[in-house]
Amino acid sequence: MARLPARSARIVGLALWASAAFLGGLAMAASTGLVPVAVELRTTLAAVLGGVAVVDALIGFWFFRSSLDS
């Protein structure tokens, strides 16, 4: 598989970190009630969004780290 150029991998990593920050903020907003969601679903929605945010951050870290190896 062809590797991305270092600059492109860095941009992808930063975009994924931005996405993780946004999803983390959305998870916090859902858990505190700022986002209108049924009370029964708040915890589940916040957990799912938080989990996706963590995965985004880890994949972003991988892309950023791979850009330093090039």
Secondary structure as GFF3:
##gff-version 3
##sequence-region A 1 70
A	DSSP	alpha_helix	6	32	.	.	.	ID=ss1
A	DSSP	alpha_helix	39	69	.	.	.	ID=ss2
###
